Amino acid sequence: MTKRKNENLLFSHYSQVNIMGKVSILRFLLSIFASGVALAKLLCDLALIWLTLGWKVRRARKAFETELIKQGMAKTDARRISAQFAALKENVENAFKRSLMSAPGPNVLINLRTTQGRKADL
C-alpha cells in the first residue's frame, strides 16, 4: 500500500509540473498579447496627435492670414508670415523624430561609463 502511495505521489508531481509549465506558457503569451495591445494603443495615440496637430496648425494659419488681410496687409505678405506656423510644426515633428532615433543604445552607455571613469581619474 505504501508503494502505491509513493507511486501516486510521484505521478502527481509530474502532472503538477506539466500543469505549471502550461500556466507559465499561458502567462508568457498573455504578457506578450498585453504588450502588443499597449503598443498598438500607443501608436494610435501618436497618429491621432499627429493628425490633430496638423489640423490645428492649418486652422491657426488660415485664421492668422485672414486677420492680417483684414488689417490691410497684402495677401502674399500674410501668407509668408503665416508660413511660420507650418515651420514651427515641422520643427516640433523633427524634434520628436530625433528623440526617437537618438535613444541610447548599449554602446552609448559603455562610452558614458568610460568617460565617467576618466573624469574620476583627473
MMTF fields as JSON, N, C-alpha, C and O atoms, coordinates in Angstrom:
{
  "mmtfVersion": "1.0.0",
  "mmtfProducer": "UNKNOWN",
  "numBonds": 487,
  "numAtoms": 488,
  "numGroups": 122,
  "numChains": 1,
  "numModels": 1,
  "chainsPerModel": [1],
  "groupsPerChain": [122],
  "chainIdList": ["A"],
  "bondAtomList": [4, 2, 8, 6, 12, 10, 16, 14, 20, 18, 24, 22, 28, 26, 32, 30, 36, 34, 40, 38, 44, 42, 48, 46, 52, 50, 56, 54, 60, 58, 64, 62, 68, 66, 72, 70, 76, 74, 80, 78, 84, 82, 88, 86, 92, 90, 96, 94, 100, 98, 104, 102, 108, 106, 112, 110, 116, 114, 120, 118, 124, 122, 128, 126, 132, 130, 136, 134, 140, 138, 144, 142, 148, 146, 152, 150, 156, 154, 160, 158, 164, 162, 168, 166, 172, 170, 176, 174, 180, 178, 184, 182, 188, 186, 192, 190, 196, 194, 200, 198, 204, 202, 208, 206, 212, 210, 216, 214, 220, 218, 224, 222, 228, 226, 232, 230, 236, 234, 240, 238, 244, 242, 248, 246, 252, 250, 256, 254, 260, 258, 264, 262, 268, 266, 272, 270, 276, 274, 280, 278, 284, 282, 288, 286, 292, 290, 296, 294, 300, 298, 304, 302, 308, 306, 312, 310, 316, 314, 320, 318, 324, 322, 328, 326, 332, 330, 336, 334, 340, 338, 344, 342, 348, 346, 352, 350, 356, 354, 360, 358, 364, 362, 368, 366, 372, 370, 376, 374, 380, 378, 384, 382, 388, 386, 392, 390, 396, 394, 400, 398, 404, 402, 408, 406, 412, 410, 416, 414, 420, 418, 424, 422, 428, 426, 432, 430, 436, 434, 440, 438, 444, 442, 448, 446, 452, 450, 456, 454, 460, 458, 464, 462, 468, 466, 472, 470, 476, 474, 480, 478, 484, 482],
  "bondOrderList": [1, 1, 1, 1, 1, 1, 1, 1, 1, 1, 1, 1, 1, 1, 1, 1, 1, 1, 1, 1, 1, 1, 1, 1, 1, 1, 1, 1, 1, 1, 1, 1, 1, 1, 1, 1, 1, 1, 1, 1, 1, 1, 1, 1, 1, 1, 1, 1, 1, 1, 1, 1, 1, 1, 1, 1, 1, 1, 1, 1, 1, 1, 1, 1, 1, 1, 1, 1, 1, 1, 1, 1, 1, 1, 1, 1, 1, 1, 1, 1, 1, 1, 1, 1, 1, 1, 1, 1, 1, 1, 1, 1, 1, 1, 1, 1, 1, 1, 1, 1, 1, 1, 1, 1, 1, 1, 1, 1, 1, 1, 1, 1, 1, 1, 1, 1, 1, 1, 1, 1, 1],
  "groupList": [{"groupName": "MET", "atomNameList": ["N", "CA", "C", "O"], "elementList": ["N", "C", "C", "O"], "formalChargeList": [0, 0, 0, 0], "bondAtomList": [1, 0, 2, 1, 3, 2], "bondOrderList": [1, 1, 2], "singleLetterCode": "M", "chemCompType": "L-PEPTIDE LINKING"}, {"groupName": "THR", "atomNameList": ["N", "CA", "C", "O"], "elementList": ["N", "C", "C", "O"], "formalChargeList": [0, 0, 0, 0], "bondAtomList": [1, 0, 2, 1, 3, 2], "bondOrderList": [1, 1, 2], "singleLetterCode": "T", "chemCompType": "L-PEPTIDE LINKING"}, {"groupName": "LYS", "atomNameList": ["N", "CA", "C", "O"], "elementList": ["N", "C", "C", "O"], "formalChargeList": [0, 0, 0, 0], "bondAtomList": [1, 0, 2, 1, 3, 2], "bondOrderList": [1, 1, 2], "singleLetterCode": "K", "chemCompType": "L-PEPTIDE LINKING"}, {"groupName": "ARG", "atomNameList": ["N", "CA", "C", "O"], "elementList": ["N", "C", "C", "O"], "formalChargeList": [0, 0, 0, 0], "bondAtomList": [1, 0, 2, 1, 3, 2], "bondOrderList": [1, 1, 2], "singleLetterCode": "R", "chemCompType": "L-PEPTIDE LINKING"}, {"groupName": "ASN", "atomNameList": ["N", "CA", "C", "O"], "elementList": ["N", "C", "C", "O"], "formalChargeList": [0, 0, 0, 0], "bondAtomList": [1, 0, 2, 1, 3, 2], "bondOrderList": [1, 1, 2], "singleLetterCode": "N", "chemCompType": "L-PEPTIDE LINKING"}, {"groupName": "GLU", "atomNameList": ["N", "CA", "C", "O"], "elementList": ["N", "C", "C", "O"], "formalChargeList": [0, 0, 0, 0], "bondAtomList": [1, 0, 2, 1, 3, 2], "bondOrderList": [1, 1, 2], "singleLetterCode": "E", "chemCompType": "L-PEPTIDE LINKING"}, {"groupName": "LEU", "atomNameList": ["N", "CA", "C", "O"], "elementList": ["N", "C", "C", "O"], "formalChargeList": [0, 0, 0, 0], "bondAtomList": [1, 0, 2, 1, 3, 2], "bondOrderList": [1, 1, 2], "singleLetterCode": "L", "chemCompType": "L-PEPTIDE LINKING"}, {"groupName": "PHE", "atomNameList": ["N", "CA", "C", "O"], "elementList": ["N", "C", "C", "O"], "formalChargeList": [0, 0, 0, 0], "bondAtomList": [1, 0, 2, 1, 3, 2], "bondOrderList": [1, 1, 2], "singleLetterCode": "F", "chemCompType": "L-PEPTIDE LINKING"}, {"groupName": "SER", "atomNameList": ["N", "CA", "C", "O"], "elementList": ["N", "C", "C", "O"], "formalChargeList": [0, 0, 0, 0], "bondAtomList": [1, 0, 2, 1, 3, 2], "bondOrderList": [1, 1, 2], "singleLetterCode": "S", "chemCompType": "L-PEPTIDE LINKING"}, {"groupName": "HIS", "atomNameList": ["N", "CA", "C", "O"], "elementList": ["N", "C", "C", "O"], "formalChargeList": [0, 0, 0, 0], "bondAtomList": [1, 0, 2, 1, 3, 2], "bondOrderList": [1, 1, 2], "singleLetterCode": "H", "chemCompType": "L-PEPTIDE LINKING"}, {"groupName": "TYR", "atomNameList": ["N", "CA", "C", "O"], "elementList": ["N", "C", "C", "O"], "formalChargeList": [0, 0, 0, 0], "bondAtomList": [1, 0, 2, 1, 3, 2], "bondOrderList": [1, 1, 2], "singleLetterCode": "Y", "chemCompType": "L-PEPTIDE LINKING"}, {"groupName": "GLN", "atomNameList": ["N", "CA", "C", "O"], "elementList": ["N", "C", "C", "O"], "formalChargeList": [0, 0, 0, 0], "bondAtomList": [1, 0, 2, 1, 3, 2], "bondOrderList": [1, 1, 2], "singleLetterCode": "Q", "chemCompType": "L-PEPTIDE LINKING"}, {"groupName": "VAL", "atomNameList": ["N", "CA", "C", "O"], "elementList": ["N", "C", "C", "O"], "formalChargeList": [0, 0, 0, 0], "bondAtomList": [1, 0, 2, 1, 3, 2], "bondOrderList": [1, 1, 2], "singleLetterCode": "V", "chemCompType": "L-PEPTIDE LINKING"}, {"groupName": "ILE", "atomNameList": ["N", "CA", "C", "O"], "elementList": ["N", "C", "C", "O"], "formalChargeList": [0, 0, 0, 0], "bondAtomList": [1, 0, 2, 1, 3, 2], "bondOrderList": [1, 1, 2], "singleLetterCode": "I", "chemCompType": "L-PEPTIDE LINKING"}, {"groupName": "GLY", "atomNameList": ["N", "CA", "C", "O"], "elementList": ["N", "C", "C", "O"], "formalChargeList": [0, 0, 0, 0], "bondAtomList": [1, 0, 2, 1, 3, 2], "bondOrderList": [1, 1, 2], "singleLetterCode": "G", "chemCompType": "PEPTIDE LINKING"}, {"groupName": "ALA", "atomNameList": ["N", "CA", "C", "O"], "elementList": ["N", "C", "C", "O"], "formalChargeList": [0, 0, 0, 0], "bondAtomList": [1, 0, 2, 1, 3, 2], "bondOrderList": [1, 1, 2], "singleLetterCode": "A", "chemCompType": "L-PEPTIDE LINKING"}, {"groupName": "CYS", "atomNameList": ["N", "CA", "C", "O"], "elementList": ["N", "C", "C", "O"], "formalChargeList": [0, 0, 0, 0], "bondAtomList": [1, 0, 2, 1, 3, 2], "bondOrderList": [1, 1, 2], "singleLetterCode": "C", "chemCompType": "L-PEPTIDE LINKING"}, {"groupName": "ASP", "atomNameList": ["N", "CA", "C", "O"], "elementList": ["N", "C", "C", "O"], "formalChargeList": [0, 0, 0, 0], "bondAtomList": [1, 0, 2, 1, 3, 2], "bondOrderList": [1, 1, 2], "singleLetterCode": "D", "chemCompType": "L-PEPTIDE LINKING"}, {"groupName": "TRP", "atomNameList": ["N", "CA", "C", "O"], "elementList": ["N", "C", "C", "O"], "formalChargeList": [0, 0, 0, 0], "bondAtomList": [1, 0, 2, 1, 3, 2], "bondOrderList": [1, 1, 2], "singleLetterCode": "W", "chemCompType": "L-PEPTIDE LINKING"}, {"groupName": "PRO", "atomNameList": ["N", "CA", "C", "O"], "elementList": ["N", "C", "C", "O"], "formalChargeList": [0, 0, 0, 0], "bondAtomList": [1, 0, 2, 1, 3, 2], "bondOrderList": [1, 1, 2], "singleLetterCode": "P", "chemCompType": "L-PEPTIDE LINKING"}],
  "groupTypeList": [0, 1, 2, 3, 2, 4, 5, 4, 6, 6, 7, 8, 9, 10, 8, 11, 12, 4, 13, 0, 14, 2, 12, 8, 13, 6, 3, 7, 6, 6, 8, 13, 7, 15, 8, 14, 12, 15, 6, 15, 2, 6, 6, 16, 17, 6, 15, 6, 13, 18, 6, 1, 6, 14, 18, 2, 12, 3, 3, 15, 3, 2, 15, 7, 5, 1, 5, 6, 13, 2, 11, 14, 0, 15, 2, 1, 17, 15, 3, 3, 13, 8, 15, 11, 7, 15, 15, 6, 2, 5, 4, 12, 5, 4, 15, 7, 2, 3, 8, 6, 0, 8, 15, 19, 14, 19, 4, 12, 6, 13, 4, 6, 3, 1, 1, 11, 14, 3, 2, 15, 17, 6],
  "groupIdList": [1, 2, 3, 4, 5, 6, 7, 8, 9, 10, 11, 12, 13, 14, 15, 16, 17, 18, 19, 20, 21, 22, 23, 24, 25, 26, 27, 28, 29, 30, 31, 32, 33, 34, 35, 36, 37, 38, 39, 40, 41, 42, 43, 44, 45, 46, 47, 48, 49, 50, 51, 52, 53, 54, 55, 56, 57, 58, 59, 60, 61, 62, 63, 64, 65, 66, 67, 68, 69, 70, 71, 72, 73, 74, 75, 76, 77, 78, 79, 80, 81, 82, 83, 84, 85, 86, 87, 88, 89, 90, 91, 92, 93, 94, 95, 96, 97, 98, 99, 100, 101, 102, 103, 104, 105, 106, 107, 108, 109, 110, 111, 112, 113, 114, 115, 116, 117, 118, 119, 120, 121, 122],
  "secStructList": [7, 2, 2, 2, 2, 2, 2, 2, 2, 2, 2, 2, 2, 2, 2, 2, 2, 2, 2, 2, 2, 2, 2, 2, 2, 2, 2, 2, 2, 2, 2, 2, 2, 2, 2, 2, 2, 2, 2, 2, 2, 2, 2, 2, 2, 2, 2, 2, 2, 2, 2, 2, 2, 2, 2, 2, 2, 2, 2, 2, 2, 2, 2, 2, 2, 2, 2, 2, 2, 2, 6, 6, 7, 7, 2, 2, 2, 2, 2, 2, 2, 2, 2, 2, 2, 2, 2, 2, 2, 2, 2, 2, 2, 2, 2, 2, 2, 2, 2, 2, 2, 6, 7, 7, 7, 2, 2, 2, 2, 2, 2, 2, 2, 2, 2, 2, 2, 2, 2, 2, 2, 7],
  "xCoordList": [0.81, 0.0, 0.865, 0.549, 1.917, 2.794, 3.516, 3.84, 3.772, 4.421, 3.51, 3.968, 2.232, 1.282, 1.147, 1.037, 1.153, 1.045, 2.234, 2.064, 3.424, 4.61, 4.535, 4.933, 4.024, 3.867, 2.875, 3.101, 1.784, 0.799, 1.407, 1.15, 2.201, 2.856, 3.821, 3.918, 4.528, 5.471, 4.756, 5.188, 3.673, 2.92, 2.224, 2.135, 1.737, 1.067, 2.07, 1.714, 3.311, 4.34, 4.58, 4.692, 4.657, 4.839, 3.653, 3.834, 2.469, 1.302, 1.27, 0.836, 1.724, 1.768, 2.825, 2.602, 3.953, 4.982, 4.449, 4.668, 3.759, 3.191, 2.168, 2.154, 1.319, 0.322, 1.019, 0.632, 2.038, 2.75, 3.447, 3.522, 3.957, 4.574, 3.565, 3.865, 2.375, 1.319, 0.885, 0.602, 0.833, 0.437, 1.479, 1.127, 2.752, 3.785, 3.797, 4.025, 3.558, 3.471, 2.274, 2.359, 1.168, -0.03, 0.223, -0.2, 0.91, 1.236, 2.156, 1.988, 3.114, 4.023, 3.273, 3.472, 2.407, 1.633, 0.7, 0.493, 0.133, -0.754, 0.017, -0.491, 1.227, 2.023, 2.444, 2.484, 2.756, 3.087, 1.869, 2.0, 0.706, -0.522, -0.801, -1.151, -0.648, -0.892, 0.098, -0.267, 1.348, 2.338, 1.978, 2.139, 1.496, 1.075, -0.095, -0.141, -1.041, -2.193, -1.744, -2.206, -0.84, -0.341, 0.422, 0.288, 1.225, 1.969, 1.025, 1.241, -0.01, -0.988, -1.712, -1.954, -2.054, -2.726, -1.804, -2.237, -0.538, 0.426, 0.589, 0.632, 0.68, 0.82, -0.422, -0.313, -1.594, -2.838, -2.899, -3.318, -2.486, -2.477, -1.495, -1.793, -0.325, 0.648, 0.128, 0.334, -0.539, -1.109, -2.208, -2.308, -3.023, -4.087, -3.5, -4.008, -2.441, -1.784, -1.207, -1.317, -0.592, -0.01, -1.092, -0.916, -2.207, -3.298, -3.903, -4.189, -4.101, -4.688, -3.771, -4.237, -2.473, -1.533, -1.575, -1.597, -1.587, -1.663, -2.934, -2.905, -4.054, -5.331, -5.351, -5.798, -4.877, -4.894, -3.957, -4.288, -2.807, -1.875, -2.473, -2.345, -3.122, -3.753, -4.833, -4.918, -5.651, -6.713, -6.132, -6.617, -5.086, -4.475, -3.821, -3.875, -3.214, -2.57, -3.604, -3.41, -4.693, -5.746, -6.354, -6.59, -6.611, -7.193, -6.229, -6.65, -4.95, -3.955, -3.871, -3.775, -3.908, -3.884, -5.08, -4.937, -6.253, -7.454, -7.414, -7.852, -6.899, -6.81, -5.806, -6.055, -4.692, -3.71, -4.273, -4.041, -5.01, -5.612, -6.673, -6.794, -7.447, -8.452, -7.805, -8.393, -6.618, -5.919, -5.251, -4.699, -5.297, -4.797, -3.469, -2.871, -3.003, -1.744, -1.993, -3.082, -1.004, -1.118, -1.206, -0.656, -1.913, -2.098, -0.772, -0.577, 0.131, 1.4, 2.217, 2.855, 2.194, 2.928, 2.287, 2.985, 0.968, 0.269, 0.572, 0.759, 0.619, 0.955, 2.394, 2.69, 3.288, 4.692, 4.877, 5.642, 4.177, 4.285, 3.616, 4.143, 2.457, 1.754, 2.446, 2.139, 3.361, 4.111, 4.978, 5.422, 5.217, 6.0, 5.297, 5.958, 3.961, 3.223, 3.575, 3.811, 3.608, 3.962, 5.417, 5.742, 6.292, 7.695, 7.85, 8.651, 7.097, 7.151, 6.644, 7.199, 5.572, 5.05, 6.097, 6.281, 6.77, 7.82, 8.969, 9.545, 9.3, 10.364, 9.981, 10.818, 8.726, 8.256, 8.307, 8.758, 7.844, 7.874, 9.305, 9.583, 10.206, 11.599, 12.26, 13.065, 11.93, 12.492, 12.004, 12.767, 10.738, 10.195, 10.872, 11.217, 11.063, 11.728, 13.172, 13.65, 13.868, 15.25, 15.312, 16.239, 14.323, 14.331, 14.108, 14.638, 13.327, 13.128, 14.364, 14.703, 15.037, 16.19, 17.449, 18.368, 17.498, 18.716, 18.574, 19.194, 17.774, 17.654, 18.986, 19.603, 19.437, 20.759, 20.782, 19.93, 21.76, 21.947, 23.023, 23.514, 23.396, 24.398, 25.767, 26.505, 26.121, 27.43, 27.515, 28.567, 26.413, 26.4, 26.6, 27.343, 25.94, 26.085, 27.511, 28.034, 28.136, 29.527, 30.435, 31.33, 30.214, 31.025, 30.835, 31.796, 29.613, 29.371, 30.125, 30.689, 30.136, 30.832, 32.337, 32.972, 32.902, 34.347, 34.703, 35.744, 33.869, 34.17, 33.987, 34.697, 33.062, 32.896, 34.118, 34.553, 34.668, 35.867, 37.048, 37.862, 37.149, 38.243, 38.116, 39.125, 36.911, 36.726, 37.17, 37.733, 36.908, 37.312, 38.836, 39.394, 39.515, 40.971, 41.604, 42.682, 40.948, 41.511, 41.354, 41.754],
  "yCoordList": [-1.181, 0.0, 1.261, 2.232, 1.248, 2.415, 2.588, 3.706, 1.449, 1.546, 2.258, 3.101, 1.925, 2.607, 4.07, 4.919, 4.371, 5.751, 6.554, 7.677, 5.987, 6.656, 6.841, 7.885, 5.83, 5.954, 7.049, 7.817, 7.132, 8.182, 9.567, 10.509, 9.677, 10.95, 11.306, 12.466, 10.311, 10.542, 11.015, 11.974, 10.35, 10.749, 12.087, 12.876, 12.356, 13.636, 14.781, 15.877, 14.534, 15.562, 15.891, 17.062, 14.864, 15.11, 15.845, 16.719, 15.512, 16.198, 17.648, 18.517, 17.927, 19.317, 20.105, 21.27, 19.498, 20.177, 20.481, 21.574, 19.537, 19.746, 20.874, 21.722, 20.895, 21.961, 23.293, 24.296, 23.329, 24.574, 25.085, 26.293, 24.167, 24.582, 25.224, 26.22, 24.659, 25.232, 26.586, 27.497, 26.722, 28.001, 29.065, 30.196, 28.722, 29.724, 30.11, 31.276, 29.164, 29.487, 30.384, 31.322, 30.107, 30.937, 32.357, 33.327, 32.475, 33.811, 34.555, 35.755, 33.855, 34.471, 34.975, 36.107, 34.123, 34.529, 35.679, 36.567, 35.669, 36.753, 38.062, 39.117, 38.008, 39.227, 39.745, 40.957, 38.858, 39.284, 39.948, 40.978, 39.367, 39.937, 41.305, 42.243, 41.429, 42.707, 43.766, 44.932, 43.37, 44.315, 44.771, 45.943, 43.849, 44.207, 45.167, 46.097, 44.946, 45.847, 47.235, 48.24, 47.292, 48.588, 49.317, 50.532, 48.581, 49.199, 49.717, 50.801, 48.958, 49.398, 50.655, 51.567, 50.705, 51.886, 53.095, 54.194, 52.891, 53.984, 54.513, 55.725, 53.624, 54.05, 54.785, 55.762, 54.319, 55.009, 56.399, 57.353, 56.52, 57.825, 58.78, 59.96, 58.265, 59.116, 59.568, 60.717, 58.683, 59.06, 60.105, 61.04, 59.953, 60.921, 62.283, 63.313, 62.295, 63.56, 64.219, 65.433, 63.417, 63.977, 64.6, 65.696, 63.886, 64.424, 65.672, 66.638, 65.661, 66.814, 68.019, 69.136, 67.807, 68.911, 69.54, 70.765, 68.718, 69.247, 70.038, 71.094, 69.528, 70.205, 71.54, 72.543, 71.569, 72.803, 73.85, 75.036, 73.434, 74.384, 74.964, 76.162, 74.136, 74.621, 75.653, 76.688, 75.374, 76.318, 77.616, 78.697, 77.519, 78.725, 79.565, 80.794, 78.901, 79.627, 80.392, 81.562, 79.715, 80.383, 81.548, 82.611, 81.364, 82.438, 83.618, 84.772, 83.336, 84.399, 85.162, 86.389, 84.43, 85.09, 86.007, 87.147, 85.509, 86.337, 87.575, 88.644, 87.459, 88.634, 89.648, 90.853, 89.17, 90.1, 90.783, 91.971, 90.033, 90.616, 91.642, 92.681, 91.358, 92.321, 93.614, 94.688, 93.523, 94.712, 95.494, 96.568, 94.964, 95.714, 95.221, 95.903, 94.089, 93.573, 92.865, 92.343, 92.851, 92.167, 90.652, 90.124, 89.96, 88.51, 87.755, 86.834, 88.138, 87.412, 87.58, 86.636, 88.789, 89.017, 88.251, 87.706, 88.216, 87.485, 85.989, 85.331, 85.456, 84.033, 83.747, 82.704, 84.677, 84.49, 84.493, 83.695, 85.388, 85.446, 84.236, 83.668, 83.841, 82.708, 81.376, 80.369, 81.36, 80.133, 79.726, 78.581, 80.661, 80.338, 79.302, 78.54, 79.269, 78.246, 76.849, 75.931, 76.699, 75.402, 75.05, 73.886, 76.059, 75.801, 75.359, 74.472, 75.964, 75.557, 74.129, 73.352, 73.793, 72.426, 71.421, 70.366, 71.748, 70.859, 70.727, 69.65, 71.829, 71.77, 70.849, 70.101, 70.906, 70.038, 68.575, 67.709, 68.306, 66.934, 66.415, 65.268, 67.253, 66.825, 66.582, 65.661, 67.395, 67.187, 65.866, 65.143, 65.549, 64.275, 63.101, 62.111, 63.202, 62.135, 61.946, 60.818, 63.07, 62.967, 62.305, 61.548, 62.59, 61.975, 60.468, 59.71, 60.031, 58.601, 57.929, 56.813, 58.592, 57.999, 58.02, 57.232, 58.9, 59.019, 58.345, 58.773, 57.312, 56.562, 55.898, 55.305, 55.994, 55.442, 53.932, 53.239, 53.439, 52.002, 51.53, 52.32, 50.27, 49.754, 50.398, 50.563, 50.765, 51.383, 52.755, 53.139, 53.491, 54.812, 54.674, 55.447, 53.692, 53.5, 53.099, 53.54, 52.28, 51.886, 53.105, 53.285, 53.944, 55.148, 56.089, 56.714, 56.199, 57.054, 56.539, 57.326, 55.248, 54.676, 54.929, 55.251, 54.786, 55.008, 56.476, 56.789, 57.374, 58.793, 59.203, 60.086, 58.587, 58.905, 58.438, 59.115, 57.3, 56.812, 57.737, 57.955, 58.273, 59.184, 60.486, 61.059, 60.952, 62.17, 61.967, 62.865, 60.776, 60.481, 60.425, 60.785, 59.978, 59.906, 61.285, 61.49, 62.229, 63.575, 64.252, 65.406],
  "zCoordList": [0.0, 0.0, 0.0, -0.688, 0.744, 0.767, -0.552, -0.954, -1.241, -2.537, -3.529, -4.3, -3.513, -4.395, -4.041, -4.926, -2.767, -2.338, -2.865, -3.341, -2.782, -3.299, -4.811, -5.328, -5.528, -6.979, -7.324, -8.259, -6.586, -6.833, -6.584, -7.333, -5.546, -5.289, -6.407, -6.809, -6.903, -7.983, -9.243, -9.881, -9.6, -10.789, -10.589, -11.53, -9.407, -9.175, -9.286, -9.718, -8.902, -9.034, -10.513, -10.877, -11.359, -12.786, -13.387, -14.235, -12.971, -13.525, -13.075, -13.831, -11.851, -11.402, -12.174, -12.506, -12.46, -13.24, -14.629, -15.15, -15.229, -16.554, -16.52, -17.412, -15.508, -15.383, -15.153, -15.753, -14.298, -14.03, -15.285, -15.508, -16.103, -17.357, -18.287, -18.946, -18.343, -19.191, -18.664, -19.441, -17.349, -16.76, -17.059, -17.395, -16.942, -17.212, -18.687, -19.011, -19.583, -21.011, -21.268, -22.061, -20.61, -20.761, -20.258, -20.887, -19.13, -18.608, -19.572, -19.794, -20.138, -21.091, -22.319, -22.758, -22.87, -24.046, -23.722, -24.55, -22.519, -22.103, -21.974, -22.355, -21.447, -21.322, -22.696, -22.906, -23.628, -24.997, -25.646, -26.307, -25.459, -26.024, -25.409, -26.124, -24.084, -23.415, -23.886, -24.036, -24.121, -24.637, -26.044, -26.383, -26.856, -28.211, -28.213, -29.018, -27.314, -27.209, -26.772, -27.312, -25.788, -25.311, -26.41, -26.557, -27.186, -28.283, -29.364, -29.905, -29.681, -30.683, -30.211, -31.002, -28.939, -28.391, -28.455, -28.8, -28.125, -28.173, -29.594, -29.801, -30.565, -31.954, -32.451, -33.191, -32.048, -32.428, -31.809, -32.466, -30.554, -29.902, -30.579, -30.76, -30.951, -31.643, -33.002, -33.392, -33.719, -35.019, -34.842, -35.636, -33.817, -33.546, -33.187, -33.63, -32.394, -32.04, -33.285, -33.459, -34.151, -35.372, -36.266, -36.799, -36.421, -37.248, -36.63, -37.337, -35.325, -34.642, -34.735, -34.958, -34.566, -34.663, -36.053, -36.179, -37.087, -38.453, -38.692, -39.323, -38.186, -38.371, -37.636, -38.193, -36.406, -35.603, -36.199, -36.214, -36.682, -37.286, -38.556, -38.808, -39.353, -40.581, -40.263, -40.923, -39.26, -38.873, -38.338, -38.671, -37.502, -36.939, -38.033, -37.999, -38.987, -40.078, -40.911, -41.243, -41.237, -42.035, -41.262, -41.837, -39.964, -39.157, -39.06, -39.137, -38.893, -38.814, -40.13, -40.136, -41.253, -42.569, -42.753, -43.196, -42.414, -42.601, -41.718, -42.145, -40.495, -39.626, -40.178, -40.137, -40.687, -41.269, -42.512, -42.731, -43.319, -44.526, -44.141, -44.791, -43.082, -42.599, -42.125, -42.258, -41.582, -41.091, -42.218, -41.981, -43.452, -44.591, -45.15, -45.982, -44.73, -45.251, -46.583, -46.82, -47.429, -48.714, -48.486, -47.519, -49.401, -49.256, -49.262, -48.469, -50.145, -50.227, -48.946, -48.481, -48.381, -47.135, -45.974, -45.119, -45.954, -44.894, -44.978, -43.955, -46.194, -46.356, -45.96, -45.378, -46.278, -45.925, -44.408, -43.867, -43.736, -42.272, -41.629, -40.673, -42.153, -41.544, -41.841, -41.202, -42.786, -43.069, -41.878, -41.794, -40.959, -39.77, -38.894, -38.188, -38.934, -38.18, -38.693, -37.907, -40.007, -40.593, -40.288, -40.051, -40.294, -39.977, -38.525, -38.231, -37.622, -36.217, -36.039, -35.262, -36.778, -36.705, -37.193, -36.586, -38.271, -38.787, -37.791, -37.64, -37.11, -36.106, -34.946, -34.44, -34.533, -33.451, -33.896, -33.146, -35.11, -35.619, -35.742, -35.393, -36.236, -36.381, -35.031, -34.892, -34.041, -32.7, -32.128, -31.487, -32.355, -31.87, -32.569, -31.923, -33.884, -34.627, -34.167, -34.044, -33.914, -33.435, -32.067, -31.781, -31.219, -29.892, -29.988, -29.176, -30.976, -31.158, -31.727, -31.332, -32.647, -33.306, -32.444, -32.671, -31.473, -30.676, -29.317, -28.344, -29.246, -27.992, -27.686, -28.571, -26.43, -26.119, -26.228, -25.672, -26.947, -27.078, -26.116, -25.31, -26.182, -25.262, -25.452, -24.48, -26.681, -26.918, -26.261, -25.752, -26.273, -25.656, -24.157, -23.552, -23.556, -22.117, -21.752, -20.728, -22.569, -22.306, -22.414, -21.587, -23.424, -23.585, -22.402, -21.951, -21.894, -20.741, -19.517, -18.757, -19.33, -18.175, -18.264, -17.26, -19.447, -19.566, -19.394, -18.817, -19.877, -19.696, -18.24, -17.758, -17.54, -16.122, -15.341, -14.409, -15.708, -15.06, -15.31, -14.414, -16.494, -16.817, -16.038, -15.628, -15.832, -15.056, -13.614, -12.988, -13.103, -11.729, -11.623, -10.586, -12.679, -12.656, -12.697, -12.138, -13.35, -13.48, -12.172, -12.023]
}
